Amino acid sequence: MKVAEVIVDVPARQTDRPFDYEIPEKWAEVLQVGMRVAVPFGARRLQGFVVSIKSHSDLKTLKPIEAILDVVPVLNEELLRLGQYLTETTLCFAISAYQAMLPAALKAKYEKEIRLVSETYRMHLHPSVQPFFAERSAISWKEIEHTNVLSRLQKDIQNGYLEVVYHVKEKGTKKTVKYIVCSLPEERRKEALESIPANATKQKHLLTLLFSAADGMPLKEALEQSGASYATVKTLIQKGMICEYEIETYRDPYGQRHFEKTAPLSLTDEQQQALAPIVESVRTNKHHVFLLYGVTGSGKTEVYMQAIEEVLKQGKEAIVLVPEISLTPQMVERFKGRFGSQVAVLHSGLSIGEKYDEWRKIHRKEVKLVVGARSAIFAPFENLGMIIIDEEHEASYKQEETPRYHARDVAIYRARFHQCPVVLGSATPSLESFARAKKGVYRLLTLKKRMNENGLPAVNIVDMREELRSGNRSMFSRTLFKKLQDRLYKGEQAVLFLNRRGYSTFVMCRDCGYVIRCPHCDISLTYHRVQQRLKCHYCGYEEPVAHRCPSCESEHIRFFGTGTQKVEEELTKLLPQARVIRMDVDTTSRKGAHERLLSAFGEGKADILLGTQMIAKGLDFPKVTLVGVLTADTMLHLPDFRACEKTFQLLTQVSGRAGRHELPGEVVIQTYTPEHYSIELAAQHDYETFYQKEMAIRKLQGYPPFYYLTLITVSHPELTKAVSVTEKIAAYLHAHLSKEALILGPVASPIARLHDRYRYQCMIKYKREANFTQVLKTVVDRYQQDMSQGDLLITIDTNPYMMM
């Protein structure tokens, strides 16, 4: 008897281990590690992952597996190991780790179908499988699942004659195209053609056309070429001369777009020196982590591309991660242009069906390169030659839901397994990465010059307090306004950056000071002028604009702060001739909107691009010579130890959008705190000095990279319960961790209430704690009962990026 160890789909501490199930005899040769199965669990029937197969179990009686959900494994051995690593490092459940690695379409309800890849393979099928495909090109999995031909079927799938297709209900389905093929053997074709009446020319034309297409041809194409109608097709089907079938095609997220083939550029000496050790690491199968530190516009992407070429030459695969917001069509175009159909793209802008199709291309080994956002790190490659993480400092590489992994850690784990290099690239590396490079843990590669040998753009810092004193109440300083007029006159383009969407940031009564807040969260509502509504950017609550103060009935209710909508309105008043494109969550929420707006700007259909963080990275437009940052302080005063680092990075990135080609660039930074070191040093493009200064402060205050951090957040609908549980957790930590560990709190979270739940937290700073993971697991175990009832929620983030 064979026994399967299965992780069942119940994310709870008691079920977070493999359960033994008997493998029925009929599936003994078929079931493999990494497949999903349906198993009885108590009174329920659950889905689960097979994590190992053994010859016996210590249990006397075993329940049998009820169904196999996959014909080939969806997770390979390495990804199963990676799941174990995630459960240890992020304290998540094993089932959550495995689910995170699969596309959403595979988590939905679906039916499986086994399909003939091509008509020419029909005769290659094993004799025991052939009868099932005698008159059809596809059969349902249910027909074959309990028969004894499954192992033969698997071999035909491995040989590429058959394929498995998931018909996903609700969430996404395959896309199919109708084909027609001549069903007559060679020797009967001439006779059949002669039997068609002389006046039925369309029938003759269509049939002759199909004689030369052994695998048949798309119905639409056949009708266009022969000039026949669908009625002709029906007639020939009734005569038994042709048959119709459907073939699955991949959805094309780029709508049949043609990508211009591009050739490698010649590298500068600096780029050549950066590329050489990466290529050496690829050729010798040595695992190294490289930090490619290069100023904006220094040609990091070209270094990545030429390193990937070396990987593909070796017959291996590569993963390129880019931050979600810089996964612009420009980025996709670069990789598709260079590597063509070898590229799969994964990001949140794709539909569930498109993501599923891209994932299947990888799973079937049809592509060699994946370009994608954070979750693309789980691409099911089996022969990885390199992983690249562009803009490695970006916070979006950290997942904020379970499993709370950082893509950089997963990349290093996978690269160590495959003995291949990881390349982390950035103009403003995270302090942790730069510190590791300085200590020799990572290898530092530097690009100090821009590719076009132009200097970095000149930066003006404007003190907005002085502007106010001199009577300028506009949101544009006189310097920025003058420069915008100048660009319009010269026919050049400008980018304006503001880190807030909406019209104004809060609504306040000028008589009593009442601020309209969200009833479910401890946060003020934002005014959106177009819809005339107040919205909560955390839980989505919205209400119509009040014309009287809800507290004192006064009519003196005013909008304070500035959002992108308000800036757009002001721009059209001050510069009526300027054509403005606004990019924020509100204007880019529809599919393809992001691409349309950027293309329009690139084609010169607008003079000013106004936007939030999504325009700060990855954009490269030759005519952009001015970048304006409207308020550099928005992130500076947040309760987050990385606030200064994030401000410096963002300002450097935005400044890097100017003067990337022939025309020189200028940057204007408007601020109310011009003396702050992160703003001053960003203006000087001086990362090294910023690094030294920030590291000294981090050391003094005991933050990463000098200490590790773990944040424990407790939330509950009742304030007293949230406080008491957090206090008990803090007391337990004090008792079980060493004296070196610093435990801060409990305190209310910076946003003390979200979605009608009160939030309290405590933070642990530590260097080395022998039994740290065990202590945290015990904390969760203690409150398991309360948590399973759904009211209490404890989240543990072992490497927090969001302090709010």
C-alpha positions in Angstrom: 0.0 0.0 0.0 1.2 3.5 -0.8 0.5 6.5 1.5 0.3 10.2 0.6 1.1 12.9 3.0 -1.4 15.8 2.3 -1.5 19.4 3.6 -5.2 20.1 3.7 -6.8 23.5 2.9 -7.7 24.5 6.4 -5.5 27.5 7.5 -5.3 26.8 11.2 -2.6 25.9 13.6 -4.1 22.4 14.5 -4.2 21.4 10.8 -0.8 22.9 9.8 0.8 19.5 9.3 0.6 16.7 6.7 -2.2 14.1 7.1 -1.8 10.5 5.9 -4.2 9.2 3.2 -4.2 5.9 1.4 -3.5 6.0 -2.3 -6.1 3.8 -4.1 -4.5 1.1 -6.3 -5.7 2.6 -9.5 -3.7 5.8 -8.8 -0.6 4.2 -7.3 1.5 4.8 -10.5 -0.2 8.1 -11.3 -0.1 10.2 -8.1 3.0 12.4 -7.8 4.3 14.9 -5.2 3.1 18.4 -5.9 -0.3 17.4 -7.2 -3.6 18.6 -5.7 -6.1 16.0 -4.4 -9.6 16.0 -2.9 -9.7 14.2 0.5 -12.3 13.5 3.2 -11.6 15.5 6.3 -14.1 14.9 9.1 -17.5 15.4 7.5 -16.0 17.7 4.8 -14.4 17.0 1.4 -11.3 19.3 1.1 -8.6 20.2 -1.4 -5.0 19.5 -0.4 -1.4 19.3 -1.7 0.5 16.0 -1.8 3.9 16.8 -0.1 5.3 13.3 0.0 4.6 9.7 -0.8 5.7 6.8 1.5 5.2 3.1 1.7 3.5 2.8 5.1 1.8 4.8 7.9 1.9 4.5 11.7 -1.9 4.9 11.7 -4.0 1.7 11.7 -6.8 2.9 9.5 -6.5 5.4 6.7 -9.1 7.1 4.6 -8.5 6.9 0.8 -7.9 9.9 -1.5 -11.2 10.6 -3.2 -10.0 12.4 -6.4 -6.9 13.6 -8.1 -7.3 17.3 -9.2 -4.2 17.5 -11.4 -2.8 15.2 -14.1 0.7 16.7 -13.7 2.1 18.4 -10.6 1.4 22.1 -10.2 4.2 22.6 -7.7 7.7 21.1 -8.3 9.9 19.8 -5.5 11.8 23.1 -5.1 8.6 25.1 -4.7 7.4 22.6 -2.1 10.6 23.2 -0.2 10.2 26.9 -0.6 6.7 26.6 1.0 8.4 25.1 4.1 10.9 27.9 4.2 8.1 30.5 4.0 6.2 28.8 6.9 9.3 29.0 9.1 10.4 32.6 8.2 7.0 34.3 7.9 5.1 32.2 10.4 2.3 31.5 7.9 0.5 28.2 7.4 1.9 25.8 4.8 -1.4 25.8 2.9 -1.2 29.7 2.6 2.4 29.4 1.3 1.4 26.9 -1.4 -1.8 28.8 -2.4 0.3 32.0 -2.9 2.4 30.3 -5.6 -0.5 29.5 -7.9 -2.6 31.8 -10.1 -6.1 32.7 -8.9 -7.7 30.7 -11.7 -6.4 27.4 -10.1 -8.0 28.3 -6.8 -11.5 28.6 -8.3 -13.9 25.8 -9.1 -13.0 24.3 -12.4 -13.3 21.2 -14.6 -10.4 19.5 -16.3 -10.3 18.4 -19.9 -7.6 16.3 -21.7 -7.0 17.7 -25.2 -5.2 16.5 -28.3 -2.4 19.0 -29.0 -2.6 18.5 -32.8 -4.5 16.2 -35.2 -1.1 14.8 -36.4 -0.5 13.3 -32.9 -3.7 11.2 -32.9 -1.9 8.1 -34.3 1.0 8.5 -31.8 -1.2 8.0 -28.8 -0.8 4.8 -26.8 -3.2 2.0 -28.0 -5.0 2.0 -24.7 -5.6 5.8 -24.9 -6.6 6.0 -28.6 -10.2 4.7 -28.3 -11.0 7.7 -26.0 -10.0 10.1 -28.9 -11.4 8.1 -31.7 -13.9 10.7 -32.8 -13.0 13.6 -30.6 -10.1 15.9 -29.9 -10.9 16.4 -26.2 -12.4 14.4 -23.4 -13.5 15.3 -19.9 -11.3 14.2 -17.0 -14.3 12.6 -15.3 -14.5 10.0 -18.2 -11.0 8.8 -17.6 -10.3 9.5 -13.9 -11.3 6.1 -12.6 -10.0 4.0 -15.5 -6.7 2.0 -15.6 -5.2 4.1 -18.5 -4.1 7.1 -16.3 -0.4 6.2 -16.2 -0.3 5.8 -20.1 -2.2 9.1 -20.4 0.5 10.8 -18.2 3.2 9.6 -20.6 1.3 10.9 -23.6 1.1 14.3 -21.8 4.8 14.2 -21.0 5.5 13.4 -24.7 3.5 16.5 -25.7 0.7 14.6 -27.6 -2.0 15.6 -25.1 -2.4 18.5 -22.7 -4.4 19.3 -19.6 -6.8 22.3 -19.8 -8.6 23.7 -16.8 -12.1 25.1 -17.5 -12.4 27.6 -14.7 -15.8 28.5 -13.5 -16.5 32.0 -12.4 -12.9 33.2 -12.3 -11.5 32.7 -15.8 -11.8 30.3 -18.7 -9.7 29.3 -21.7 -10.1 31.1 -24.9 -10.8 28.9 -28.0 -10.7 29.4 -31.7 -12.8 27.3 -34.2 -10.8 25.2 -36.7 -11.8 23.1 -39.6 -9.9 20.2 -41.1 -10.4 17.8 -44.0 -11.5 14.4 -42.5 -11.0 12.3 -45.7 -8.0 10.0 -46.2 -5.6 10.9 -49.1 -6.9 8.3 -51.5 -10.6 9.4 -51.3 -10.0 13.2 -51.7 -9.9 13.4 -55.6 -13.1 11.3 -55.8 -14.9 13.5 -53.2 -13.9 16.7 -55.1 -15.4 15.3 -58.3 -18.6 14.3 -56.5 -19.3 18.0 -55.7 -21.7 19.6 -58.3 -19.9 21.8 -60.8 -21.9 25.0 -59.7 -20.8 24.5 -56.0 -17.5 26.4 -56.6 -17.2 27.7 -53.0 -17.4 24.1 -51.7 -14.7 23.0 -54.1 -12.5 26.0 -53.3 -12.8 25.5 -49.5 -12.1 21.7 -49.7 -9.1 22.2 -52.0 -7.7 24.8 -49.5 -8.1 22.3 -46.6 -6.2 19.5 -48.6 -3.0 21.5 -48.1 -3.5 22.1 -44.4 -2.7 18.9 -42.6 -3.7 20.2 -39.1 -6.6 22.2 -40.5 -6.9 26.0 -40.3 -8.8 28.6 -38.3 -12.4 28.8 -39.5 -12.3 32.6 -39.9 -9.1 32.4 -42.0 -10.5 29.6 -44.2 -13.7 31.5 -44.9 -11.7 34.7 -45.8 -9.4 32.9 -48.1 -12.0 30.8 -49.9 -14.8 33.4 -50.0 -17.2 30.8 -48.6 -19.8 31.3 -45.9 -20.5 29.2 -42.8 -23.4 27.5 -44.7 -20.8 26.0 -47.1 -18.9 24.6 -44.1 -22.1 23.1 -42.7 -22.9 21.4 -46.0 -19.4 19.8 -46.2 -19.7 18.6 -42.5 -23.0 16.9 -43.4 -21.3 15.2 -46.3 -18.6 13.9 -43.9 -15.8 15.6 -45.9 -14.6 18.0 -43.2 -15.0 18.3 -39.4 -15.0 21.2 -37.1 -13.1 21.4 -33.8 -12.0 24.1 -31.3 -8.4 24.8 -30.4 -7.4 26.7 -27.3 -5.4 29.9 -27.8 -3.7 32.1 -25.3 -5.3 35.4 -24.5 -3.0 38.2 -25.6 -2.9 41.0 -23.0 -1.2 43.2 -25.7 -4.0 42.8 -28.2 -2.0 41.4 -31.2 0.5 44.3 -30.7 3.7 44.0 -32.8 6.9 44.5 -30.8 9.7 45.9 -32.8 12.8 43.6 -32.6 15.7 45.4 -30.9 19.4 44.6 -30.9 21.8 44.8 -27.9 23.3 48.3 -27.4 27.1 48.7 -27.2 28.0 49.0 -23.5 30.1 51.7 -21.8 33.3 50.6 -20.0 31.4 51.0 -16.7 28.5 48.8 -17.9 31.0 46.2 -19.2 32.7 46.1 -15.8 29.4 45.6 -14.1 28.2 42.9 -16.5 31.5 40.8 -16.4 31.1 39.3 -12.9 27.4 38.6 -13.4 28.1 36.7 -16.6 31.0 34.8 -14.9 28.6 33.7 -12.1 26.1 32.5 -14.7 28.8 30.5 -16.6 30.3 28.9 -13.6 27.0 28.1 -11.8 28.0 30.0 -8.7 25.5 31.7 -6.4 26.3 35.3 -5.6 24.1 38.3 -4.8 25.1 41.4 -6.7 24.0 44.9 -5.8 24.0 47.0 -9.0 24.0 50.6 -7.7 23.7 52.9 -10.7 22.4 56.5 -10.9 19.0 57.1 -12.8 19.6 56.8 -16.6 22.9 54.9 -16.2 21.7 51.9 -18.3 20.9 49.3 -15.7 18.2 47.7 -17.9 20.7 47.1 -20.7 23.1 45.3 -18.3 20.1 43.1 -17.2 19.3 42.3 -20.8 22.8 41.3 -21.8 23.1 39.2 -18.6 19.8 37.5 -19.6 21.1 36.7 -23.1 23.9 34.8 -21.5 21.4 32.8 -19.3 19.3 31.9 -22.4 22.5 30.9 -24.3 23.2 28.4 -21.5 19.7 27.0 -22.0 18.5 28.3 -18.6 15.6 30.5 -17.5 15.4 33.9 -15.8 13.0 35.9 -13.6 12.9 39.7 -13.7 11.0 41.5 -11.0 10.0 45.1 -11.3 7.8 47.1 -8.9 4.1 46.9 -9.8 3.9 50.6 -10.7 6.9 50.6 -13.0 5.6 47.6 -14.9 4.7 50.1 -17.6 4.1 49.1 -21.2 7.6 50.7 -21.8 9.2 48.1 -19.6 7.3 45.2 -21.2 8.2 46.6 -24.7 11.9 46.5 -23.9 11.9 42.9 -22.9 9.4 41.7 -25.6 11.4 43.6 -28.2 14.6 41.9 -27.3 13.4 38.4 -26.4 10.1 38.1 -28.3 7.9 35.1 -27.6 10.3 33.8 -24.9 8.8 36.3 -22.5 5.8 35.8 -20.2 4.5 38.8 -18.3 2.7 38.6 -14.9 1.2 41.6 -13.1 -2.0 42.8 -11.5 -3.3 44.6 -14.6 -4.0 41.3 -16.3 -7.3 39.5 -16.0 -7.5 36.2 -14.1 -7.7 34.4 -17.5 -4.6 36.2 -18.9 -2.6 35.5 -15.7 -3.6 31.8 -15.9 -2.5 31.7 -19.6 0.9 33.3 -18.8 1.4 30.9 -15.9 0.6 27.9 -18.1 3.2 29.1 -20.7 5.8 28.9 -17.9 4.5 25.6 -16.5 4.7 24.0 -20.0 8.2 25.4 -20.5 7.1 27.4 -23.6 8.9 30.5 -22.3 12.3 31.1 -20.8 11.9 34.5 -19.2 9.3 36.0 -16.8 8.9 39.7 -16.3 6.5 40.5 -13.5 5.7 42.1 -10.1 6.2 40.5 -6.7 4.4 37.2 -7.1 6.3 36.3 -10.3 9.1 35.2 -8.0 7.1 31.9 -7.7 7.3 31.2 -11.5 7.4 27.4 -11.8 10.8 27.2 -13.6 13.0 24.2 -13.0 16.3 25.4 -14.5 16.8 28.9 -13.2 19.9 30.7 -14.3 19.3 34.2 -12.8 16.9 36.4 -10.8 16.9 40.2 -11.2 15.1 42.5 -8.9 14.9 46.0 -10.4 14.4 49.0 -8.0 15.2 46.6 -5.2 14.4 49.3 -2.5 10.7 49.4 -3.4 8.3 48.6 -0.5 5.9 46.8 -3.0 8.3 43.8 -2.9 7.0 43.1 0.6 3.6 41.3 0.7 1.3 42.8 3.3 -1.0 39.8 3.6 -0.3 36.2 4.6 2.3 34.9 3.7 4.2 38.2 4.6 7.3 37.4 2.5 9.8 39.8 0.9 10.5 38.9 -2.8 14.2 39.6 -2.2 14.5 36.9 0.5 12.5 34.4 -1.7 14.8 35.2 -4.7 18.0 34.6 -2.7 16.5 31.3 -1.4 15.6 30.1 -4.9 18.9 31.2 -6.4 20.9 29.4 -3.7 18.9 26.2 -4.6 19.7 26.6 -8.3 23.3 27.9 -7.7 22.7 31.0 -9.8 23.2 34.8 -9.3 20.7 37.3 -8.0 21.1 40.9 -9.2 19.5 43.7 -7.1 19.4 47.0 -9.0 18.7 50.5 -7.7 19.8 54.2 -7.9 18.9 54.4 -4.2 19.4 50.9 -2.6 17.7 50.1 0.7 20.0 50.8 3.7 19.9 47.0 4.5 21.2 46.0 1.0 23.8 48.7 0.8 25.1 47.8 4.3 25.3 44.2 3.2 27.3 45.2 0.1 29.6 47.3 2.3 30.2 44.3 4.5 30.9 42.0 1.6 27.8 39.9 2.0 26.6 41.2 -1.4 29.0 42.1 -4.2 28.8 45.8 -5.1 28.7 46.9 -8.8 28.6 50.6 -9.5 27.4 52.8 -12.4 28.2 56.4 -11.6 27.5 58.0 -15.0 24.4 58.4 -17.2 24.6 56.5 -20.5 24.4 59.7 -22.6 27.3 61.2 -20.5 24.8 64.1 -19.6 25.0 65.3 -16.0 22.2 64.6 -13.6 19.5 67.3 -13.7 19.9 70.6 -11.8 17.6 70.7 -8.8 16.0 73.9 -7.3 14.6 73.7 -3.8 11.8 76.2 -3.2 10.8 77.1 0.4 7.0 77.3 0.3 7.0 79.3 3.6 8.8 82.1 1.8 6.3 81.9 -1.1 3.4 82.4 1.4 5.1 85.3 3.2 5.6 87.1 -0.1 1.8 86.7 -0.9 1.8 83.7 -3.3 -1.1 81.6 -2.1 -1.0 79.3 -5.2 0.1 75.7 -5.0 2.7 76.5 -7.6 5.8 78.5 -6.6 6.8 81.4 -8.9 9.9 79.4 -9.9 7.9 76.3 -11.0 5.2 78.4 -12.7 7.8 80.3 -14.8 9.6 77.1 -15.8 6.2 75.5 -16.8 5.5 78.5 -19.0 9.0 78.3 -20.5 8.5 74.5 -21.4 5.1 75.3 -23.0 6.7 78.0 -25.1 9.6 75.7 -26.2 7.2 72.7 -26.9 8.9 70.5 -24.3 7.2 68.4 -21.7 6.9 68.5 -17.9 6.1 65.9 -15.2 4.4 67.1 -12.0 4.4 64.8 -9.0 2.1 64.8 -6.0 1.7 61.9 -3.6 -2.0 62.3 -3.0 -5.0 61.5 -5.1 -8.4 63.1 -4.8 -9.3 66.8 -4.7 -8.4 67.7 -1.1 -7.1 65.7 1.8 -9.7 66.6 4.5 -12.8 68.6 5.0 -13.0 70.8 8.1 -15.5 73.2 9.7 -13.9 76.7 10.2 -16.1 77.6 13.1 -15.7 74.6 15.4 -12.7 72.7 13.9 -14.7 69.5 13.3 -13.0 67.2 10.7 -15.3 64.8 8.8 -13.9 61.3 9.5 -14.7 57.8 8.4 -17.2 56.1 10.8 -15.3 52.8 10.5 -11.6 53.9 10.5 -9.7 56.5 12.5 -8.9 58.6 9.5 -10.3 61.7 7.8 -12.3 61.4 4.6 -10.9 62.7 1.3 -12.9 64.9 -1.0 -13.3 63.7 -4.7 -14.7 66.6 -6.7 -15.7 64.7 -9.9 -18.2 62.5 -8.0 -18.9 65.1 -5.4 -18.2 62.5 -2.7 -16.1 62.0 0.4 -14.1 58.7 0.4 -12.1 56.7 2.9 -8.9 55.5 1.2 -8.6 52.6 3.6 -12.0 50.8 3.8 -13.8 52.3 0.7 -16.6 54.0 2.7 -18.1 57.0 0.9 -20.7 59.6 1.6 -22.1 62.7 -0.2 -20.4 66.1 0.5 -22.0 67.9 3.5 -22.9 71.6 3.1 -23.3 72.1 6.8 -21.1 71.0 9.7 -22.5 67.8 11.2 -21.3 69.1 14.6 -22.3 72.8 14.8 -24.6 73.3 11.8 -22.2 76.0 10.5 -22.0 76.6 6.7 -18.3 77.4 6.9 -17.2 74.0 5.8 -14.0 74.1 3.8 -11.7 71.7 1.9 -8.0 71.6 3.0 -4.9 70.1 1.6 -4.3 69.3 -2.1 -5.0 66.3 -4.2 -4.3 65.5 -7.9 -7.8 66.6 -9.0 -7.4 70.0 -7.4 -3.9 70.5 -9.0 -5.4 69.6 -12.4 -8.2 72.2 -12.0 -5.7 74.9 -10.9 -3.4 74.1 -13.8 -6.2 74.6 -16.3 -7.1 77.9 -14.8 -3.5 79.2 -14.7 -2.3 77.7 -18.0 -5.4 77.2 -20.1 -3.4 76.4 -23.2 -1.6 73.4 -21.5 -2.8 69.9 -22.2 -2.8 67.9 -19.0 -2.9 64.1 -18.4 -3.7 63.1 -14.8 -2.5 59.7 -13.6 -3.7 58.3 -10.2 -5.7 55.4 -9.0 -9.0 57.1 -10.1 -7.9 57.6 -13.7 -6.1 54.3 -14.2 -8.5 51.9 -12.5 -9.9 50.7 -15.9 -8.0 48.0 -17.8 -5.5 49.4 -20.2 -6.0 53.0 -19.0 -2.4 53.2 -17.7 -1.0 52.2 -21.1 -3.3 54.6 -23.0 -2.4 57.6 -20.9 1.3 57.0 -21.1 1.2 56.3 -24.9 -0.7 59.6 -25.4 1.9 61.5 -23.4 4.8 59.7 -25.2 3.2 60.7 -28.6 3.2 64.3 -27.5 -0.6 64.6 -27.1 -0.1 66.4 -23.7 2.3 68.9 -22.3 2.1 68.0 -18.6 1.9 64.6 -17.0 0.5 65.0 -13.5 0.4 62.0 -11.2 1.0 60.2 -8.0 3.7 57.6 -7.2 3.0 55.6 -10.3 4.8 58.1 -12.5 7.9 58.3 -10.3 9.7 55.2 -11.8 10.6 53.5 -15.0 9.4 56.3 -17.4 11.7 57.4 -20.1 10.4 60.2 -22.4 12.9 62.2 -24.5 11.0 65.5 -24.4 10.6 65.6 -20.6 13.0 68.4 -19.4 11.2 69.6 -16.3 10.1 67.7 -13.2 8.1 69.4 -10.4 7.5 67.9 -7.0 4.6 69.9 -5.5 5.0 68.9 -1.8 8.1 66.9 -0.9 7.0 66.6 2.8 4.0 64.3 2.5 5.9 61.2 3.6 8.5 62.9 5.8 6.2 63.2 8.8 4.7 59.8 8.9 5.3 57.6 12.0 7.7 55.3 10.2 11.4 54.9 10.8 11.9 54.6 7.1 10.1 57.9 6.3 13.4 59.8 5.5 14.7 57.0 3.4 11.4 56.7 1.4 11.4 60.5 0.9 15.0 60.5 -0.3 14.4 57.5 -2.7 11.2 59.0 -4.1 12.7 62.4 -4.8 15.8 60.9 -6.4 13.6 58.6 -8.6 11.3 61.5 -9.7 14.2 63.7 -10.4 15.6 60.9 -12.6 12.7 61.3 -15.1 14.2 64.6 -16.4 16.8 65.1 -19.1 17.4 61.4 -19.9 18.1 62.1 -23.6 19.7 65.0 -25.6 17.8 67.9 -23.8 19.1 68.9 -20.4 16.7 68.4 -17.4 15.7 70.5 -14.5 13.9 69.7 -11.2 11.9 71.9 -8.9 11.2 70.6 -5.4 8.6 72.5 -3.4 8.8 72.0 0.4 8.0 73.4 3.8 11.1 71.9 5.4 13.9 72.7 2.9 16.6 72.3 5.6 15.8 68.5 6.1 18.8 66.4 5.1 16.8 63.9 3.0 15.5 66.8 0.8 18.9 68.6 0.7 20.8 65.4 -0.2 18.3 64.3 -2.8 18.7 67.6 -4.5 22.5 67.0 -4.6 22.0 63.4 -5.8 24.2 62.4 -2.9 23.3 58.9 -1.8 26.6 58.1 0.0 26.2 61.0 2.4 22.6 60.2 3.0 23.5 56.6 3.7 26.1 57.7 6.3 23.8 60.1 8.0 20.8 57.8 8.1 22.9 54.8 9.3 24.1 56.9 12.3 20.5 57.7 13.3 19.4 54.1 12.8 22.3 52.9 15.0 21.4 55.4 17.7 17.7 54.4 17.7 18.2 50.7 17.3 16.5 50.1 13.9 17.5 47.9 10.9 20.0 47.1 9.6 21.5 47.2 13.1 18.5 45.3 14.7 15.9 42.9 13.3 12.3 44.0 13.8 9.0 42.1 14.4 5.7 43.9 14.7 2.7 42.2 16.4 -0.7 43.8 15.8 -3.8 42.7 17.7 -7.2 43.9 16.4 -10.7 43.4 17.9 -14.1 45.1 17.6 -13.8 45.9 21.4 -11.1 48.2 22.5 -10.7 46.6 26.0 -10.1 43.2 24.5 -7.5 44.5 22.0 -5.6 46.2 24.8 -5.7 43.3 27.3 -4.5 40.7 24.7 -1.7 43.0 23.6 -0.6 43.5 27.2 -0.6 39.7 27.9 1.5 39.1 24.7 4.0 41.8 25.8 4.3 40.2 29.3 4.8 36.8 27.7 7.6 38.2 25.4 9.3 39.9 28.4 9.3 36.6 30.2 10.6 34.4 27.4 13.0 36.5 25.4 16.5 37.4 26.4 17.3 40.7 28.2 18.9 42.0 24.9 15.6 42.0 23.1 13.8 45.4 23.3 10.0 45.1 23.6 8.2 48.4 22.8 4.5 48.8 23.6 1.7 47.9 23.8 0.5 51.1 22.1 -2.3 52.0 19.8 -1.4 51.6 16.1 -0.9 54.9 14.2 -4.3 54.3 12.6 -6.0 53.1 15.8 -9.2 51.8 14.1 -9.8 50.2 10.7 -12.9 48.5 9.4 -14.6 49.0 12.9 -11.7 47.1 14.6 -9.5 48.6 17.3 -5.8 48.0 16.7 -3.0 47.7 19.2 0.6 46.7 18.6 4.0 46.0 20.2 7.3 45.9 18.5 10.3 43.7 19.2 13.9 44.8 18.3 16.5 42.0 18.6 19.8 40.9 17.3 20.0 37.2 18.1 17.3 35.2 19.8 17.8 31.4 19.8 14.2 30.3 20.2 12.5 33.4 18.7 10.3 31.6 16.1 9.1 29.1 18.8 8.1 32.0 21.1 6.1 33.7 18.4 4.4 30.4 17.5 3.4 29.9 21.1 1.9 33.4 21.2 -0.4 32.5 18.3 -1.2 29.0 19.7 -2.3 30.6 23.0 -5.0 32.7 21.3 -5.9 30.1 18.6 -9.3 29.5 20.2 -10.3 33.2 20.2 -8.9 33.6 16.7 -10.9 30.7 15.3 -14.1 32.4 16.5 -13.3 35.3 14.1 -13.3 38.3 16.4 -9.7 38.4 17.5 -7.0 38.8 14.9 -3.2 38.6 15.6 -0.8 39.4 12.8 2.9 38.9 13.2 5.2 40.6 10.6 8.8 39.5 11.0 10.2 42.2 8.7 7.6 45.1 8.7 7.6 47.7 5.9 4.2 49.1 6.8 4.2 50.7 10.3 0.7 52.0 10.0 
